[in-house]
Amino acid sequence: MTTLTTDPLTAIDRCDRCGAQAYVRVVLPVGELLFCGHHAREHAPAYTDVATHVHDETDRLHAEHGTR
């Protein structure tokens, strides 16, 4: 059974693809994946249809680092 985790992502949470700070948690029927903003956008077409929940905190990037 997969438990939905809604805890905020922290600096300890790392992207499963590159190791950068994770801002997106993708909950799948068999587990979860963590992604940085870049890899979340890159892999969205692959996980959108199979994810049971997507916890997206990429709005924090603008708050923490400003917008370009």
ABEGO torsion letter per residue (X at the ends): XBBBBABBBBAABBBAAAGBBBABBBBBAAEBBBBBAAAAAAAAAAAAAABABBBBAAAAAAAAAEBX
